[in-house]
Amino acid sequence: MGDLIKKNLSNHEEFKIVFINSNNSKKISDIGRFNFYKILNYFNLILKVINNQIFTKNDFCYFSITSTGIAFFKDFLIGLILKFFNKKIVFHFHNKGISQYQDKIFYNYCYKFLFSNSSAIILSEHLRYDIKKYFDKSKIFILPNTISEQEEIILNLPEKSRVLQTSFLFLSNLIKSKGIFDLINACIHLKDKKYNFSVDIVGAEGDVKIVELNSILKSNNLENIIKIHGRKIGRYKEKFFLNSDVFIHPTKNDCFPLVLLEALKFSKPIISTDIGAIKDMVINNHNGFIIDHSKPLLIAKKMEFFIKNSSMVKKMSLNSRKLFLEKFNEKNFNDKLINILKRINEEN
């Protein structure tokens, strides 16, 4: 999202933009870990911000901030520098969690100080609760995410070659909170019913390792049903979307997963959970199903529905594609972002 925003704002004639990348992690496994590179890079980031504030005249600062944890305090120091230079700030929240920490004395003090006299961009009306303690209603703007249409490879999606089995796709970093083990447990229930289906699991290793997953599959005789493919990008990733029938994302903790926008773009029905802003992307019984998280039996039940009802797979596929084009296309995102930034600048 950062790269997409950078590209679109850089190409807008009304804005003169200076971008500073605040991301310290080079890969998924680096997230939440300290290392020498990250410490060095952070001090370099601080120097860049200070140098920018001294030598560049900014009307206001756009800041994509982390809401909690160690990463928040890293961002908090950057925010303090901006406030020291008396800069107007708009905070763009691509994650959530503030409401879970707002009753902790130290967090509450930091939130109050950092967010005072500032504006906020959130991804969904469903996420307003998370920051409402610290921002006036008039200072909160809604902007759903998008994905780049330059990556679009199909305006009219080719119909998937029909086979006797229903194919499901799980595409995410291999992290416990994404519900990977719930999906496997759901498949154990379906296997016992002798259904003909397949599951492709695609994603880079996080706190779950491929060797661990393969061991579980072997011990439960799922090796012929579930295939682990590791990380795939570009055309290799697109191939999995094109060759699947239904997308599954049984996450336990998400905000606005971009992978669901990819599923919509590729015209896939979705099984996911009532977490964050997912209900904006999955309309129950319209283009998929919303279920409670951590419920493998519910996942199995919805997978069984699609296995038994191929006509509903096709109907919900069309609904997903239509939803993507109407609500989450890149042009709408760009126009809304520009209008929000203009309003914030004019109101301040």
SULUR-V48958 format. One record per residue. N is the residue number from 1. RES is the residue in one letter. SS is DSSP state (2 for helix, 1 for strand, 0 for the rest). OMEGA is omega in radians with two decimals (999 if undefined). D_FIRST is the distance of its C-alpha to the first C-alpha in Angstrom with 1 decimal. Layout:
n/res/ss/omega/d_first
N/RES/SS/OMEGA/D_FIRST
N/RES/SS/OMEGA/D_FIRST
This chain:
n/res/ss/omega/d_first
1/M/0/3.12/0.0
2/G/2/3.13/3.8
3/D/2/-3.14/5.4
4/L/2/3.11/5.0
5/I/2/3.12/6.1
6/K/2/-3.13/8.5
7/K/2/-3.05/9.9
8/N/2/3.11/10.6
9/L/2/3.13/12.1
10/S/2/-3.11/14.0
11/N/0/-3.09/15.6
12/H/0/-2.99/16.7
13/E/0/-3.09/20.4
14/E/0/-3.08/20.7
15/F/0/2.92/18.5
16/K/0/-2.92/19.2
17/I/0/2.93/16.3
18/V/0/-3.10/16.5
19/F/0/3.02/13.5
20/I/0/-3.11/14.2
21/N/0/-3.10/12.2
22/S/0/-3.10/13.3
23/N/0/-3.13/12.3
24/N/0/-3.03/15.8
25/S/0/3.12/15.4
26/K/0/-3.12/15.7
27/K/0/-3.05/15.9
28/I/2/-3.08/15.9
29/S/2/3.11/19.5
30/D/2/-3.04/19.0
31/I/0/3.12/17.2
32/G/0/-3.13/20.0
33/R/0/3.05/22.4
34/F/0/2.95/24.0
35/N/0/-3.04/25.0
36/F/2/-3.14/26.4
37/Y/2/-3.08/23.5
38/K/2/3.11/21.2
39/I/2/3.13/24.0
40/L/2/-3.13/24.5
41/N/2/-3.14/20.9
42/Y/2/3.09/20.8
43/F/2/3.07/23.9
44/N/2/3.10/22.6
45/L/2/3.13/19.6
46/I/2/3.14/22.1
47/L/2/3.12/24.2
48/K/2/-3.13/21.4
49/V/2/3.13/20.7
50/I/2/3.13/24.5
51/N/2/3.13/25.1
52/N/2/-3.10/22.6
53/Q/2/3.14/24.2
54/I/2/-2.95/27.6
55/F/2/-3.12/27.4
56/T/0/3.12/24.7
57/K/0/3.13/25.3
58/N/0/3.02/22.2
59/D/0/3.04/22.5
60/F/0/-3.08/19.9
61/C/1/3.01/17.1
62/Y/1/-3.02/13.5
63/F/1/3.03/12.8
64/S/1/-2.92/10.0
65/I/1/3.01/12.8
66/T/0/-2.95/13.9
67/S/0/-3.00/16.6
68/T/0/3.01/19.3
69/G/2/-3.13/21.0
70/I/2/-3.13/21.5
71/A/2/3.09/17.9
72/F/2/-3.09/18.6
73/F/2/2.98/21.7
74/K/2/3.12/20.0
75/D/2/-3.14/17.7
76/F/2/3.13/20.8
77/L/2/3.08/22.7
78/I/2/3.11/20.1
79/G/2/3.10/20.3
80/L/2/3.12/24.1
81/I/2/3.13/24.1
82/L/2/3.13/22.3
83/K/2/3.09/24.8
84/F/2/3.12/27.7
85/F/0/3.04/27.0
86/N/0/-3.14/27.0
87/K/0/2.99/23.5
88/K/0/-3.03/22.1
89/I/1/2.90/18.8
90/V/1/-3.13/16.1
91/F/1/3.10/14.4
92/H/1/-3.08/11.0
93/F/1/3.05/11.5
94/H/0/3.13/9.0
95/N/0/-3.11/12.2
96/K/0/3.09/15.8
97/G/0/-3.11/19.3
98/I/2/-3.10/20.8
99/S/2/3.12/23.5
100/Q/2/-3.07/24.6
101/Y/2/-3.00/25.3
102/Q/0/3.11/26.5
103/D/0/3.04/30.1
104/K/0/-2.95/30.2
105/I/2/-3.06/32.0
106/F/2/3.09/30.0
107/Y/2/-3.12/26.5
108/N/2/3.12/27.9
109/Y/2/-3.13/29.2
110/C/2/3.13/26.0
111/Y/2/-3.11/23.9
112/K/2/-3.09/26.6
113/F/2/-3.05/26.8
114/L/2/-3.02/23.2
115/F/2/-3.14/22.2
116/S/0/3.10/25.4
117/N/0/3.14/25.4
118/S/0/3.07/21.6
119/S/1/-3.11/19.2
120/A/1/2.98/16.4
121/I/1/3.08/13.5
122/I/1/-2.96/13.3
123/L/0/-3.04/11.8
124/S/0/3.01/15.3
125/E/2/3.13/19.0
126/H/2/-3.10/19.6
127/L/2/-3.12/17.9
128/R/2/-3.11/19.9
129/Y/2/-2.99/22.6
130/D/2/-3.05/20.6
131/I/0/-2.98/20.6
132/K/0/3.13/23.5
133/K/0/-2.98/26.0
134/Y/0/-3.12/24.4
135/F/0/3.01/23.2
136/D/0/-3.12/25.4
137/K/2/-3.11/24.6
138/S/2/-3.10/24.5
139/K/2/-3.14/21.8
140/I/1/-3.12/19.3
141/F/1/-3.10/17.0
142/I/1/3.12/15.3
143/L/0/3.09/12.1
144/P/0/3.09/11.0
145/N/0/3.05/7.6
146/T/0/2.95/7.8
147/I/0/-3.00/7.6
148/S/0/3.09/8.9
149/E/2/3.04/12.6
150/Q/2/3.11/13.6
151/E/2/-3.11/13.6
152/E/0/-3.13/16.0
153/I/0/-3.06/19.3
154/I/0/3.01/21.4
155/L/0/3.02/22.3
156/N/0/-3.01/25.2
157/L/0/3.06/24.6
158/P/0/-3.14/27.6
159/E/0/-3.12/29.4
160/K/0/3.07/29.3
161/S/0/-3.07/32.6
162/R/0/3.02/34.5
163/V/0/-3.05/35.8
164/L/0/-3.11/37.9
165/Q/0/3.06/35.3
166/T/1/-3.08/32.1
167/S/1/3.14/29.1
168/F/1/-3.14/26.3
169/L/1/2.95/22.9
170/F/1/-3.12/21.1
171/L/1/-3.12/17.9
172/S/0/2.96/16.2
173/N/0/-3.08/16.8
174/L/1/-3.09/20.5
175/I/0/-3.08/20.4
176/K/2/-3.07/23.3
177/S/2/3.09/21.3
178/K/2/3.05/19.7
179/G/0/-3.08/23.3
180/I/2/-3.13/24.3
181/F/2/3.04/27.9
182/D/2/3.11/28.2
183/L/2/3.14/27.4
184/I/2/3.10/30.0
185/N/2/3.07/32.5
186/A/2/-3.13/32.0
187/C/2/3.07/32.8
188/I/2/3.11/36.0
189/H/2/-3.11/37.2
190/L/2/3.14/36.6
191/K/2/-3.13/38.2
192/D/2/3.10/41.3
193/K/0/3.05/41.5
194/K/0/3.09/41.7
195/Y/0/3.12/38.9
196/N/0/-3.12/37.7
197/F/1/3.10/33.9
198/S/1/3.12/31.4
199/V/1/3.02/28.2
200/D/1/3.08/25.7
201/I/1/-3.06/23.6
202/V/1/3.10/20.8
203/G/0/3.12/18.7
204/A/0/3.11/18.9
205/E/1/3.02/21.4
206/G/0/3.06/20.5
207/D/0/3.02/23.4
208/V/0/-3.09/24.9
209/K/0/-3.11/26.5
210/I/2/3.14/27.4
211/V/2/3.09/31.1
212/E/2/3.14/31.1
213/L/2/3.14/29.8
214/N/2/3.10/32.3
215/S/2/3.11/35.1
216/I/2/3.14/34.4
217/L/2/-3.13/34.3
218/K/2/-3.10/37.6
219/S/2/3.14/39.3
220/N/0/3.11/38.5
221/N/0/-3.13/39.4
222/L/0/-3.03/35.9
223/E/0/3.14/35.5
224/N/0/-3.12/36.3
225/I/0/-3.08/33.9
226/I/1/3.09/30.7
227/K/1/3.11/29.3
228/I/1/-3.00/26.9
229/H/1/-3.10/25.0
230/G/1/-3.09/22.7
231/R/0/3.06/19.4
232/K/0/3.12/18.8
233/I/0/3.04/16.3
234/G/2/-3.09/16.4
235/R/2/-3.14/19.7
236/Y/2/3.08/21.0
237/K/2/-3.14/18.3
238/E/2/-3.14/18.7
239/K/2/3.13/22.4
240/F/2/3.07/22.2
241/F/2/-3.09/20.5
242/L/2/-3.04/23.2
243/N/0/3.12/26.0
244/S/0/3.08/25.3
245/D/0/-3.01/26.6
246/V/1/3.12/24.8
247/F/1/-3.12/21.5
248/I/1/3.12/22.0
249/H/1/-3.03/19.7
250/P/0/-3.02/22.2
251/T/0/3.09/20.0
252/K/0/-3.08/21.7
253/N/0/-3.14/18.9
254/D/0/3.10/15.4
255/C/0/3.14/13.5
256/F/0/-3.02/11.3
257/P/0/-3.12/11.2
258/L/2/-3.13/8.9
259/V/2/3.08/12.0
260/L/2/3.04/14.0
261/L/2/3.07/12.2
262/E/2/3.10/13.2
263/A/2/3.08/16.6
264/L/2/-3.12/17.0
265/K/2/-3.13/16.2
266/F/0/2.98/18.8
267/S/0/-3.12/21.2
268/K/0/2.92/21.7
269/P/1/-3.02/23.4
270/I/1/2.92/21.8
271/I/1/-3.13/23.5
272/S/1/-2.99/21.5
273/T/1/-3.11/22.3
274/D/0/-3.09/22.5
275/I/0/3.05/19.8
276/G/0/-3.09/17.2
277/A/0/-3.06/16.0
278/I/2/3.14/17.0
279/K/2/3.03/19.9
280/D/2/-3.06/17.8
281/M/2/3.12/16.9
282/V/0/3.12/20.2
283/I/0/-3.00/23.3
284/N/1/3.14/26.3
285/N/0/3.13/28.9
286/H/0/3.07/27.0
287/N/0/3.10/24.3
288/G/1/-3.09/24.8
289/F/1/3.00/25.9
290/I/1/3.13/24.7
291/I/1/3.03/26.8
292/D/0/3.12/27.4
293/H/0/3.10/25.7
294/S/0/-3.13/28.0
295/K/0/-3.12/30.3
296/P/2/-3.14/31.0
297/L/2/3.09/33.8
298/L/2/3.07/31.6
299/I/2/-3.13/29.2
300/A/2/-3.13/32.4
301/K/2/-3.14/33.7
302/K/2/3.03/30.7
303/M/2/3.12/30.6
304/E/2/3.10/34.4
305/F/2/-3.12/33.9
306/F/2/3.10/31.8
307/I/2/-3.08/34.3
308/K/2/-3.00/37.1
309/N/0/-3.13/35.6
310/S/2/3.13/34.2
311/S/2/3.12/34.6
312/M/2/3.04/32.1
313/V/2/-3.12/29.6
314/K/2/-3.11/29.9
315/K/2/-3.12/29.9
316/M/2/3.07/26.8
317/S/2/3.12/25.0
318/L/2/3.13/25.7
319/N/2/3.11/24.5
320/S/2/-3.14/21.1
321/R/2/-3.14/20.6
322/K/2/3.13/22.0
323/L/2/3.11/19.7
324/F/2/-3.09/16.6
325/L/2/-3.08/18.1
326/E/2/-2.97/19.2
327/K/2/-2.93/16.5
328/F/0/-3.14/13.0
329/N/0/-3.00/13.4
330/E/2/-3.12/11.2
331/K/2/3.11/14.1
332/N/2/3.13/14.5
333/F/2/-3.12/11.0
334/N/2/-3.13/11.7
335/D/2/-3.13/15.2
336/K/2/3.14/14.6
337/L/2/3.14/12.3
338/I/2/-3.14/15.0
339/N/2/3.11/17.7
340/I/2/-3.12/16.5
341/L/2/3.08/16.3
342/K/2/-3.13/19.7
343/R/2/-3.13/21.2
344/I/2/-3.13/20.3
345/N/2/-3.12/21.7
346/E/2/-3.08/24.8
347/E/2/3.14/25.5
348/N/0/999/25.6
